[in-house]
């Protein structure tokens, strides 16, 4: 009889633990210490997550995931989906289960049931889930041959689950997980038992429709969404963020503040109202001055371009389904979904010398992209938008310098708009791309070298580069902790080659320029939506569409109120006058609801003394100031950040 083979496990700190034979992750955790054994939920074996109950039979590099680790969230949410499915099967046995993955911030499970779930049903499901957690049901992994598993689920009446398994190759082992009387198909890993989820870490949110396997030709299922976190505190914080997000919803505030609207006759294309357009033009003016300061020259290119240009650039193949087209003179034209090919056309006019580089061309380019109606979301996802787009044509050895200049500019802009925290992601080559691997190797190295030279911390975002080159993505964090990807910088060796862009070098020979695609806001529409939600509609003075409203307590002050209004306008402030015969508290409340930053109130005393009482948005206090001082104070606050 042969001796058991010893197993050596190497921990992250380099230490090694040896065992006389196969060992489970739970045994390892217990050997390290009772604290870890209590906290452990999954073991990572040679980079692959395993259940703690699985035996490790060969020498391996291992680490333990506890509930406090970031990786724990996906595991916990996946288990929450299984516990939801178990709860639904106990409450409504006729229901069939289908799939239930972890998703960002939570999980869902799709169910086949004729009778629609109601809000009361959600309450029952959540209550039963808590009971299942309290039962502390052990979660057990088993394997079964594919065909046997198909019959197993068919016999249970789980037709959808059997169909999923039947689509798996016959030689691939099927892993099943059982908890109590419930069993489900899953790759795992899972928690040791249901109690590890915790009864106060999850909440069911809502029910929506979903087609089986995402195909509109298939049956409509019921998708139950939930959220799950590592502890009660995280759950509470997330629910609070949702409440805040609802209050800050830019669609709701946009309507209340009279900024914009949408209608079916131009779905996904905003109608800007005077107040909204004021914000828009303020931002446009700021960006125009900032770009001029950094050496950009502004251009404007056609919105409608022959398909031949899009074919040459490669966009026709990659973006055709998102492009609006029209026929004229037996030619096909497309509304531009982006500006890059048109900017190359401007670069290509005339002879460009290396002395003309870097050439920085900027455009507030009006673009159109067809987005499915279900994907549209106020200003955040539209079909018609304007990019603060620019392209830098430079020599290869200038990529680092241009990246440094751009990053400095970008951080200044974000700070001026109130965003101090910026994350950077490096997105490398996607699966479908243009250009050779050698070209991509060089482009990725150039961009990595540049961002490291600038000293910015970054995380990798594998496979998310543009089809023509790698990119940096700049992510803002707003007032309630949400992340928004806005700016980009992309290194492109492909488009100059496709569109035959050249410059004459110091050696009098032709060379290809490198093309850096860059944006800071991304699109005006989306950035304004982000600003509305970040500030909850309470814009800083320089951006507020109406900066001050002046009104009187009674009609006796109308002449003085009119005089104050004229002085405010003369000082360059965006002012409005309110002479309505309404009570002052009503008028103040109405203008505060419209998020006007300052309200000037005049009574008899103010008119007599040439003063004004100032009420600030969000403050219960008020102060009476000399009129000239009050106006000067507002003027100072109203100066654009780049002019201060």
C-alpha positions as CSV (number, residue, x, y, z in Angstrom):
1,X,0.0,0.0,0.0
2,X,1.6,3.3,-1.1
3,X,2.0,6.1,1.4
4,X,-0.1,9.2,1.0
5,X,1.6,12.0,-1.0
6,X,2.4,15.0,1.1
7,X,0.8,18.3,0.2
8,X,2.7,21.6,0.6
9,X,0.7,24.8,0.7
10,X,2.5,28.1,0.1
11,X,0.8,31.2,1.7
12,X,0.9,34.8,0.4
13,X,3.7,35.7,2.9
14,X,5.9,32.9,1.5
15,X,5.5,30.5,4.4
16,X,4.8,26.9,3.7
17,X,2.5,24.5,5.5
18,X,2.9,20.7,4.9
19,X,0.2,18.1,5.3
20,X,0.5,14.3,5.2
21,X,-2.2,14.1,2.5
22,X,-5.1,15.9,0.9
23,X,-6.3,18.9,3.0
24,X,-9.3,21.2,2.8
25,X,-9.2,25.0,2.9
26,X,-11.2,25.0,6.2
27,X,-8.5,22.8,7.8
28,X,-5.8,25.2,6.7
29,X,-7.8,28.2,8.0
30,X,-8.3,26.4,11.4
31,X,-4.6,25.6,11.6
32,X,-3.7,29.2,11.0
33,X,-6.0,30.4,13.7
34,X,-9.5,30.4,15.1
35,X,-10.1,34.0,14.0
36,X,-9.4,33.2,10.4
37,X,-11.4,29.9,10.5
38,X,-14.4,31.9,11.6
39,X,-13.9,34.6,9.0
40,X,-12.9,32.5,6.0
41,X,-15.4,31.9,3.2
42,X,-13.4,30.7,0.2
43,X,-9.9,29.6,-0.6
44,X,-7.9,30.6,-3.7
45,X,-5.9,27.6,-5.1
46,X,-3.3,28.5,-7.8
47,X,-5.4,31.5,-8.7
48,X,-8.8,29.7,-8.8
49,X,-11.5,30.1,-6.1
50,X,-12.5,26.9,-4.4
51,X,-15.0,26.0,-1.7
52,X,-13.4,25.6,1.7
53,X,-14.7,22.0,1.8
54,X,-12.8,20.9,-1.4
55,X,-9.7,18.8,-0.9
56,X,-6.3,20.1,-2.2
57,X,-4.4,17.1,-3.4
58,X,-1.2,18.7,-4.8
59,X,1.4,21.3,-3.8
60,X,-0.3,24.7,-4.4
61,X,-0.1,28.4,-3.8
62,X,-3.1,29.4,-1.7
63,X,-4.8,32.4,0.0
64,X,-7.9,32.7,2.1
65,X,-10.8,35.1,1.2
66,X,-12.6,36.4,4.3
67,X,-15.9,38.3,4.4
68,X,-14.0,41.6,4.7
69,X,-12.1,41.2,1.4
70,X,-13.4,42.9,-1.7
71,X,-13.5,39.6,-3.6
72,X,-16.1,38.4,-1.0
73,X,-18.8,40.6,-2.4
74,X,-19.4,38.6,-5.6
75,X,-19.4,35.3,-3.6
76,X,-21.9,36.7,-1.1
77,X,-24.2,38.0,-3.8
78,X,-24.1,34.7,-5.7
79,X,-25.1,32.9,-2.5
80,X,-27.9,35.4,-1.9
81,X,-29.2,34.5,-5.4
82,X,-29.3,30.8,-4.5
83,X,-31.0,31.5,-1.2
84,X,-33.6,33.6,-3.0
85,X,-34.2,30.7,-5.4
86,X,-34.6,28.3,-2.4
87,X,-37.0,30.8,-0.8
88,X,-39.1,31.1,-3.9
89,X,-39.3,27.3,-4.4
90,X,-40.5,26.9,-0.8
91,X,-43.1,29.6,-1.1
92,X,-44.2,28.9,-4.7
93,X,-43.3,25.3,-5.5
94,X,-44.8,25.5,-9.0
95,X,-42.2,28.1,-10.0
96,X,-39.3,27.0,-12.2
97,X,-35.8,28.4,-11.6
98,X,-33.5,29.5,-14.4
99,X,-30.4,31.6,-13.8
100,X,-29.3,33.8,-10.9
101,X,-25.9,35.6,-11.1
102,X,-24.2,38.2,-9.0
103,X,-24.2,41.7,-10.6
104,X,-22.9,45.1,-9.6
105,X,-24.3,46.1,-6.2
106,X,-26.4,42.9,-5.9
107,X,-27.9,39.9,-7.6
108,X,-31.0,38.7,-9.5
109,X,-32.7,35.4,-10.2
110,X,-35.1,34.8,-13.2
111,X,-38.2,32.7,-12.5
112,X,-40.8,31.1,-14.8
113,X,-44.2,31.6,-13.2
114,X,-47.6,32.4,-14.7
115,X,-48.8,34.5,-11.9
116,X,-46.9,37.8,-11.5
117,X,-45.0,38.5,-8.3
118,X,-46.3,41.4,-6.2
119,X,-44.7,43.7,-3.6
120,X,-46.2,41.5,-0.9
121,X,-44.5,38.5,-2.5
122,X,-41.2,40.2,-2.3
123,X,-41.7,40.8,1.4
124,X,-42.5,37.1,1.9
125,X,-39.4,36.1,-0.1
126,X,-37.1,38.3,1.9
127,X,-38.6,37.0,5.2
128,X,-38.1,33.4,4.0
129,X,-34.5,34.1,2.9
130,X,-33.7,35.3,6.5
131,X,-35.2,32.1,7.8
132,X,-33.0,30.1,5.5
133,X,-29.9,32.0,6.7
134,X,-30.9,31.3,10.3
135,X,-31.2,27.6,9.5
136,X,-27.5,27.5,8.9
137,X,-27.9,25.0,6.0
138,X,-24.6,23.5,4.9
139,X,-23.8,24.2,1.2
140,X,-22.5,21.0,-0.4
141,X,-20.8,20.6,-3.8
142,X,-21.3,17.5,-5.9
143,X,-20.5,16.5,-9.5
144,X,-22.7,14.6,-11.9
145,X,-22.3,13.5,-15.6
146,X,-24.0,15.9,-18.0
147,X,-26.7,13.6,-19.3
148,X,-27.6,12.4,-15.9
149,X,-27.9,15.9,-14.7
150,X,-30.2,16.8,-17.6
151,X,-32.5,13.9,-16.6
152,X,-32.2,14.8,-12.9
153,X,-33.6,18.3,-13.5
154,X,-36.2,17.2,-16.0
155,X,-37.6,14.7,-13.5
156,X,-37.8,17.6,-11.0
157,X,-39.8,19.6,-13.6
158,X,-37.0,22.2,-14.0
159,X,-37.2,22.4,-17.8
160,X,-35.1,25.6,-18.1
161,X,-32.3,24.3,-15.9
162,X,-32.2,21.0,-17.9
163,X,-32.0,23.1,-21.1
164,X,-29.0,25.0,-19.8
165,X,-27.2,21.8,-18.8
166,X,-28.0,20.1,-22.2
167,X,-26.1,23.0,-23.9
168,X,-22.9,22.1,-22.0
169,X,-20.4,19.8,-23.7
170,X,-21.0,16.2,-22.7
171,X,-17.5,15.7,-21.5
172,X,-17.6,18.6,-19.1
173,X,-18.5,17.6,-15.5
174,X,-21.6,19.3,-14.1
175,X,-21.2,20.8,-10.6
176,X,-24.3,21.1,-8.4
177,X,-24.7,22.7,-5.0
178,X,-27.2,21.6,-2.4
179,X,-28.5,23.5,0.6
180,X,-31.3,22.0,2.5
181,X,-33.8,20.5,0.0
182,X,-32.8,22.9,-2.7
183,X,-30.2,22.0,-5.4
184,X,-28.9,24.2,-8.2
185,X,-26.5,24.1,-11.1
186,X,-23.4,26.3,-10.4
187,X,-19.7,26.5,-11.0
188,X,-19.2,27.8,-7.5
189,X,-17.6,28.5,-5.2
190,X,-20.0,29.1,-2.4
191,X,-20.0,29.8,1.3
192,X,-19.7,27.0,3.8
193,X,-23.3,27.4,4.9
194,X,-26.2,29.8,4.5
195,X,-25.5,31.5,7.9
196,X,-22.3,33.1,6.5
197,X,-24.4,35.5,4.3
198,X,-26.0,37.1,7.4
199,X,-29.7,37.9,7.8
200,X,-29.3,41.7,7.8
201,X,-27.0,42.1,4.8
202,X,-29.4,41.9,1.9
203,X,-32.7,43.4,0.6
204,X,-35.0,42.5,-2.3
205,X,-35.5,45.6,-4.5
206,X,-38.0,45.0,-7.3
207,X,-39.3,42.7,-10.0
208,X,-38.8,43.2,-13.8
209,X,-39.5,41.2,-16.9
210,X,-36.7,39.4,-18.7
211,X,-36.7,37.1,-21.8
212,X,-35.4,33.6,-21.4
213,X,-31.7,33.7,-22.5
214,X,-32.1,37.4,-23.4
215,X,-34.0,36.5,-26.6
216,X,-37.2,38.4,-27.3
217,X,-38.5,35.4,-29.3
218,X,-38.4,33.4,-26.0
219,X,-40.8,33.3,-23.0
220,X,-41.0,36.3,-20.7
221,X,-39.7,35.5,-17.2
222,X,-39.9,37.4,-13.9
223,X,-36.6,38.8,-12.7
224,X,-36.3,39.5,-8.9
225,X,-33.5,41.9,-8.1
226,X,-31.8,42.2,-4.8
227,X,-28.8,43.8,-3.2
228,X,-26.3,42.2,-0.8
229,X,-23.4,43.5,1.2
230,X,-20.8,42.3,3.7
231,X,-22.5,43.7,6.7
232,X,-25.5,45.7,7.9
233,X,-23.6,49.0,7.8
234,X,-22.7,48.6,4.1
235,X,-26.3,47.7,3.2
236,X,-27.6,50.7,5.1
237,X,-25.1,53.0,3.4
238,X,-26.1,51.6,0.0
239,X,-29.8,52.1,0.6
240,X,-29.0,55.7,1.7
241,X,-27.1,56.3,-1.5
242,X,-30.1,55.0,-3.5
243,X,-32.4,57.5,-1.6
244,X,-30.0,60.3,-2.3
245,X,-29.7,59.3,-5.9
246,X,-33.5,59.4,-6.3
247,X,-33.6,62.9,-4.8
248,X,-30.8,63.9,-7.1
249,X,-32.1,62.3,-10.3
250,X,-31.2,64.7,-13.1
251,X,-34.4,63.9,-15.0
252,X,-36.6,65.0,-12.0
253,X,-34.5,68.0,-11.2
254,X,-34.3,69.0,-14.9
255,X,-38.0,69.2,-15.0
256,X,-38.4,71.0,-11.7
257,X,-35.7,73.6,-12.7
258,X,-36.9,73.9,-16.3
259,X,-33.6,72.8,-17.8
260,X,-34.6,70.4,-20.6
261,X,-37.1,67.8,-21.7
262,X,-37.4,64.8,-24.0
263,X,-40.3,63.8,-26.2
264,X,-41.0,60.8,-28.5
265,X,-40.7,62.8,-31.7
266,X,-37.0,63.0,-31.1
267,X,-36.3,60.1,-28.7
268,X,-33.0,60.4,-27.0
269,X,-32.4,63.9,-28.2
270,X,-32.7,66.7,-25.6
271,X,-34.7,69.9,-26.0
272,X,-32.8,72.5,-24.0
273,X,-34.8,75.2,-22.2
274,X,-33.3,78.7,-21.5
275,X,-32.1,77.7,-18.0
276,X,-30.5,74.5,-19.2
277,X,-28.9,76.2,-22.2
278,X,-27.4,78.8,-19.9
279,X,-25.6,76.1,-18.0
280,X,-24.6,74.5,-21.3
281,X,-23.1,77.7,-22.8
282,X,-21.3,78.5,-19.5
283,X,-19.6,75.2,-19.7
284,X,-18.8,75.6,-23.4
285,X,-17.3,79.0,-22.8
286,X,-15.2,77.7,-19.9
287,X,-13.9,74.8,-22.0
288,X,-13.2,77.1,-25.0
289,X,-11.1,79.4,-22.9
290,X,-9.3,76.4,-21.2
291,X,-8.5,74.8,-24.6
292,X,-7.2,78.0,-26.0
293,X,-4.9,78.4,-23.0
294,X,-3.5,74.9,-23.7
295,X,-2.7,75.6,-27.3
296,X,-5.8,74.0,-29.0
297,X,-7.2,75.5,-32.2
298,X,-11.0,75.1,-32.6
299,X,-12.4,73.7,-35.8
300,X,-15.8,72.6,-37.0
301,X,-16.5,69.7,-39.4
302,X,-19.6,68.4,-41.3
303,X,-22.2,66.4,-39.4
304,X,-23.1,64.4,-42.5
305,X,-20.3,62.5,-44.3
306,X,-20.2,60.0,-47.2
307,X,-19.9,56.4,-46.1
308,X,-16.6,56.0,-48.0
309,X,-14.8,58.0,-45.3
310,X,-16.3,55.8,-42.6
311,X,-15.3,52.7,-44.6
312,X,-11.7,53.9,-44.9
313,X,-11.4,54.7,-41.2
314,X,-12.9,51.4,-40.2
315,X,-15.9,52.9,-38.3
316,X,-18.4,51.6,-40.9
317,X,-17.5,48.0,-40.0
318,X,-17.4,48.6,-36.2
319,X,-20.2,51.2,-35.7
320,X,-22.6,50.7,-38.7
321,X,-25.4,49.5,-36.5
322,X,-25.2,52.7,-34.4
323,X,-25.1,55.1,-37.3
324,X,-27.9,57.1,-38.8
325,X,-27.8,57.1,-42.6
326,X,-29.5,58.8,-45.5
327,X,-29.5,58.4,-49.3
328,X,-28.9,61.3,-51.7
329,X,-27.6,61.4,-55.3
330,X,-27.3,57.6,-55.2
331,X,-24.8,58.0,-52.4
332,X,-25.0,56.9,-48.8
333,X,-24.3,59.4,-46.1
334,X,-24.0,58.9,-42.3
335,X,-24.4,61.4,-39.4
336,X,-21.1,61.3,-37.7
337,X,-21.0,59.2,-34.5
338,X,-17.6,60.6,-33.7
339,X,-15.3,63.3,-35.0
340,X,-11.9,61.6,-35.5
341,X,-11.9,60.8,-39.3
342,X,-13.1,64.4,-40.0
343,X,-10.2,65.8,-37.9
344,X,-7.7,63.8,-40.0
345,X,-9.2,65.5,-43.1
346,X,-8.4,68.9,-41.7
347,X,-4.8,67.7,-40.8
348,X,-4.4,66.4,-44.3
349,X,-5.0,69.7,-46.0
350,X,-1.7,71.2,-47.2
351,X,1.8,70.2,-46.3
352,X,2.4,69.6,-42.5
353,X,6.0,70.0,-41.2
354,X,7.4,68.6,-38.0
355,X,7.7,72.2,-36.9
356,X,3.8,72.4,-37.0
357,X,3.6,69.6,-34.4
358,X,2.1,69.0,-32.0
359,X,-1.1,70.1,-33.8
360,X,-4.0,70.2,-31.3
361,X,-7.4,70.4,-33.0
362,X,-10.5,70.8,-30.9
363,X,-14.2,70.7,-31.8
364,X,-17.4,70.8,-29.9
365,X,-18.6,68.2,-32.3
366,X,-22.3,67.4,-32.7
367,X,-22.6,63.6,-33.0
368,X,-25.4,61.1,-33.3
369,X,-25.5,57.4,-32.4
370,X,-28.4,55.0,-32.5
371,X,-29.0,53.6,-29.0
372,X,-31.7,51.0,-28.4
373,X,-34.8,52.7,-26.8
374,X,-34.4,50.6,-23.7
375,X,-30.9,51.9,-23.1
376,X,-31.8,55.6,-23.2
377,X,-31.6,57.3,-19.8
378,X,-32.2,61.0,-19.7
379,X,-29.0,63.0,-20.4
380,X,-26.8,60.0,-19.3
381,X,-27.6,58.0,-22.5
382,X,-28.7,59.9,-25.5
383,X,-28.7,59.6,-29.3
384,X,-27.7,63.2,-30.0
385,X,-24.8,64.7,-28.1
386,X,-21.8,67.1,-28.3
387,X,-18.4,65.9,-27.4
388,X,-15.6,68.2,-26.1
389,X,-13.5,66.4,-28.6
390,X,-9.9,67.0,-29.6
391,X,-7.1,65.3,-31.4
392,X,-3.4,65.8,-31.0
393,X,-1.2,65.0,-33.9
394,X,2.4,64.6,-32.7
395,X,5.6,62.7,-33.2
396,X,6.0,59.4,-31.4
397,X,8.6,60.7,-28.9
398,X,6.2,63.4,-27.8
399,X,3.5,61.0,-26.5
400,X,4.8,61.3,-22.9
401,X,5.0,65.1,-23.0
402,X,1.5,65.5,-24.5
403,X,0.1,63.0,-22.0
404,X,1.6,65.0,-19.1
405,X,0.2,68.3,-20.5
406,X,-3.2,66.8,-21.1
407,X,-3.4,65.2,-17.6
408,X,-2.6,68.5,-16.0
409,X,-5.3,70.2,-18.0
410,X,-7.9,67.5,-17.2
411,X,-7.2,67.7,-13.4
412,X,-7.6,71.5,-13.5
413,X,-10.9,71.2,-15.2
414,X,-12.3,68.6,-12.9
415,X,-11.2,70.6,-9.9
416,X,-12.9,73.7,-11.2
417,X,-16.2,71.7,-11.5
418,X,-15.8,70.4,-7.9
419,X,-14.4,66.9,-8.5
420,X,-11.2,66.4,-6.4
421,X,-11.1,62.5,-6.6
422,X,-10.1,61.1,-10.0
423,X,-9.3,57.5,-10.7
424,X,-7.4,56.3,-13.8
425,X,-7.9,53.0,-15.7
426,X,-5.6,51.7,-18.4
427,X,-7.6,49.8,-21.1
428,X,-5.6,47.6,-23.4
429,X,-6.4,45.8,-26.7
430,X,-9.9,44.5,-27.2
431,X,-10.6,41.1,-28.9
432,X,-11.8,42.8,-32.1
433,X,-9.4,45.5,-33.2
434,X,-7.6,47.1,-36.1
435,X,-3.8,47.0,-36.5
436,X,-1.2,44.3,-36.0
437,X,-0.1,43.0,-32.6
438,X,3.3,44.8,-33.1
439,X,1.5,48.1,-33.5
440,X,-0.6,47.4,-30.4
441,X,2.5,46.4,-28.4
442,X,4.1,49.7,-29.3
443,X,1.0,51.8,-28.6
444,X,0.4,50.1,-25.2
445,X,4.0,50.6,-24.2
446,X,4.0,54.2,-25.1
447,X,0.9,55.0,-23.1
448,X,2.0,52.9,-20.1
449,X,5.4,54.7,-20.1
450,X,3.6,58.1,-20.4
451,X,1.1,57.6,-17.5
452,X,3.9,56.2,-15.3
453,X,6.1,59.1,-16.1
454,X,3.3,61.5,-15.1
455,X,3.0,59.6,-11.8
456,X,-0.7,58.8,-11.9
457,X,-1.8,55.6,-10.2
458,X,-3.9,53.4,-12.4
459,X,-5.7,50.1,-12.5
460,X,-5.9,47.7,-15.5
461,X,-9.1,47.5,-17.4
462,X,-8.3,44.4,-19.7
463,X,-9.8,44.3,-23.2
464,X,-11.6,47.7,-23.0
465,X,-9.4,49.7,-25.4
466,X,-10.8,51.4,-28.5
467,X,-10.6,49.3,-31.7
468,X,-7.8,51.4,-32.9
469,X,-5.7,51.8,-29.8
470,X,-5.3,51.6,-26.0
471,X,-6.7,54.3,-23.7
472,X,-6.7,55.9,-20.3
473,X,-10.1,56.4,-18.7
474,X,-10.6,59.0,-16.1
475,X,-13.3,58.3,-13.5
476,X,-14.9,60.9,-11.3
477,X,-16.4,60.3,-7.8
478,X,-19.4,62.4,-7.0
479,X,-20.9,63.8,-3.8
480,X,-22.6,60.5,-2.8
481,X,-19.7,58.2,-3.8
482,X,-20.7,57.1,-7.3
483,X,-18.1,56.7,-10.0
484,X,-18.6,58.3,-13.5
485,X,-16.2,57.6,-16.4
486,X,-15.8,60.9,-18.3
487,X,-12.4,61.7,-19.8
488,X,-10.3,59.6,-22.1
489,X,-6.9,59.7,-23.7
490,X,-6.3,57.2,-26.6
491,X,-3.1,56.5,-28.5
492,X,-3.8,55.7,-32.1
493,X,-1.2,54.5,-34.7
494,X,-4.0,52.9,-36.9
495,X,-6.2,55.8,-38.1
496,X,-3.3,58.0,-39.4
497,X,-2.2,54.9,-41.5
498,X,-5.7,54.2,-42.7
499,X,-6.4,57.8,-43.7
500,X,-2.9,58.5,-45.0
501,X,-1.9,61.2,-42.6
502,X,1.7,62.5,-43.1
503,X,4.1,65.2,-42.0
504,X,7.5,66.1,-43.3
505,X,10.2,65.3,-40.8
506,X,13.5,67.0,-40.2
507,X,15.0,64.5,-42.6
508,X,12.7,65.9,-45.4
509,X,11.0,62.5,-45.6
510,X,7.3,61.6,-45.0
511,X,6.3,60.2,-41.6
512,X,3.1,59.1,-39.9
513,X,2.0,61.2,-37.0
514,X,0.7,59.6,-33.8
515,X,-2.9,60.6,-33.2
516,X,-4.0,61.2,-29.6
517,X,-7.8,61.2,-29.1
518,X,-8.8,63.0,-26.0
519,X,-11.9,64.3,-24.2
520,X,-12.4,65.7,-20.7
521,X,-16.1,66.1,-20.2
522,X,-17.0,63.2,-22.6
523,X,-20.2,64.7,-23.8
524,X,-21.8,67.9,-22.6
525,X,-25.2,66.2,-22.1
526,X,-23.9,63.5,-19.9
527,X,-21.5,65.8,-18.0
528,X,-24.4,68.2,-17.2
529,X,-26.5,65.3,-16.0
530,X,-23.6,64.3,-13.7
531,X,-23.3,67.9,-12.5
532,X,-27.0,68.2,-11.7
533,X,-26.9,65.0,-9.6
534,X,-23.5,65.8,-8.0
535,X,-24.8,69.3,-6.8
536,X,-28.4,68.1,-6.3
537,X,-29.4,71.0,-8.6
538,X,-27.7,73.5,-6.4
539,X,-25.1,74.7,-8.9
540,X,-22.2,76.9,-7.8
541,X,-22.8,80.6,-8.5
542,X,-20.9,80.7,-11.7
543,X,-22.9,77.9,-13.3
544,X,-26.4,78.6,-11.8
545,X,-28.8,79.6,-14.7
546,X,-30.4,82.2,-12.5
547,X,-27.9,83.6,-10.0
548,X,-30.2,85.9,-8.0
549,X,-33.9,86.8,-7.8
550,X,-34.9,90.2,-6.3
551,X,-38.4,90.6,-4.8
552,X,-40.3,92.9,-2.4
553,X,-42.4,92.2,0.6
554,X,-45.2,94.5,-0.6
555,X,-46.0,96.4,-3.8
556,X,-44.7,99.5,-2.1
557,X,-41.2,98.4,-2.8
558,X,-41.7,97.7,-6.5
559,X,-39.7,100.8,-7.7
560,X,-36.8,99.9,-5.4
561,X,-36.9,96.2,-6.5
562,X,-36.8,97.3,-10.1
563,X,-33.9,99.6,-9.4
564,X,-32.0,96.7,-7.7
565,X,-32.8,94.4,-10.6
566,X,-31.3,96.9,-13.1
567,X,-28.1,97.2,-11.0
568,X,-27.8,93.4,-10.8
569,X,-28.1,93.1,-14.6
570,X,-25.6,96.0,-15.2
571,X,-23.1,94.1,-13.0
572,X,-23.4,91.2,-15.4
573,X,-25.4,88.9,-13.1
574,X,-28.1,86.5,-14.3
575,X,-30.9,88.1,-12.4
576,X,-34.7,87.8,-12.4
577,X,-37.3,90.1,-10.8
578,X,-40.4,88.9,-9.0
579,X,-43.1,91.6,-8.6
580,X,-46.0,89.2,-8.1
581,X,-48.6,90.0,-5.5
582,X,-47.8,86.9,-3.3
583,X,-46.7,86.5,0.2
584,X,-42.9,86.8,0.7
585,X,-42.7,83.3,2.3
586,X,-44.4,81.8,-0.8
587,X,-42.0,83.5,-3.2
588,X,-38.9,82.6,-1.2
589,X,-40.0,79.0,-1.0
590,X,-40.7,78.8,-4.7
591,X,-37.4,80.3,-5.7
592,X,-35.6,78.0,-3.3
593,X,-37.3,75.0,-4.8
594,X,-36.0,76.2,-8.2
595,X,-32.5,76.1,-6.6
596,X,-31.7,79.9,-7.1
597,X,-28.5,80.5,-5.1
598,X,-29.4,83.9,-3.8
599,X,-32.7,85.8,-3.1
600,X,-32.6,89.6,-2.5
601,X,-35.6,90.7,-0.5
602,X,-36.5,94.4,-0.1
603,X,-38.9,95.8,2.5
604,X,-39.6,99.3,3.5
605,X,-36.5,99.6,5.6
606,X,-34.2,98.3,2.8
607,X,-35.7,100.7,0.3
608,X,-35.2,103.6,2.7
609,X,-31.6,102.7,3.6
610,X,-30.4,101.5,0.2
611,X,-29.7,98.0,1.6
612,X,-30.9,94.5,0.8
613,X,-31.7,91.4,2.8
614,X,-29.9,88.3,1.3
615,X,-31.2,84.8,1.7
616,X,-28.9,82.0,0.6
617,X,-30.1,78.6,-0.8
618,X,-29.8,75.9,1.9
619,X,-29.4,78.4,4.8
620,X,-32.0,79.5,7.3
621,X,-30.0,82.6,8.1
622,X,-30.2,85.9,6.3
623,X,-28.2,89.1,6.4
624,X,-28.9,92.7,5.5
625,X,-26.1,94.4,3.6
626,X,-25.4,97.6,1.8
627,X,-26.7,97.1,-1.7
628,X,-23.4,97.8,-3.4
629,X,-21.6,95.4,-1.1
630,X,-24.2,92.7,-1.7
631,X,-23.9,93.0,-5.5
632,X,-20.1,93.1,-5.4
633,X,-20.1,89.9,-3.2
634,X,-22.2,88.1,-5.8
635,X,-20.1,89.3,-8.7
636,X,-17.0,87.9,-7.0
637,X,-18.7,84.6,-6.5
638,X,-19.9,84.5,-10.1
639,X,-16.5,84.7,-11.7
640,X,-15.7,81.6,-13.8
641,X,-12.9,79.5,-12.1
642,X,-10.5,80.0,-15.0
643,X,-10.8,83.8,-14.8
644,X,-10.0,84.0,-11.0
